Amino acid sequence: MRYTGGSSWHRPYARPDGTSEEEFGYGTGEGTVTGDLINGTLTWVNVPRRREDGVWTPDLRGFIKADDGGELLVFIQGLSIDGD
């Protein structure tokens, strides 16, 4: 999975100096799916939020166009933190 289309990142609740820990974003991307049961291409859009505590909350929607012509919807939500 990789961001391939446009993306936009915002800090709507920034302090007067422009700093903020909270962010909202929008990005589109593509990917390749390979496995025992499904092979194809993935097209998606992600509208994540980064909370004040630094936790990212991805909100991804997309679809897989399988090599056999089938299509599958994809939904990903969760929590993500940056770290070692």
Summary of the structure (lengths in Angstrom):
residues: 84
radius of gyration: 15.7
end to end distance: 20.8
largest distance: 53.6
contacts: 191
relative contact order: 0.20
helix: 0%
strand: 56%
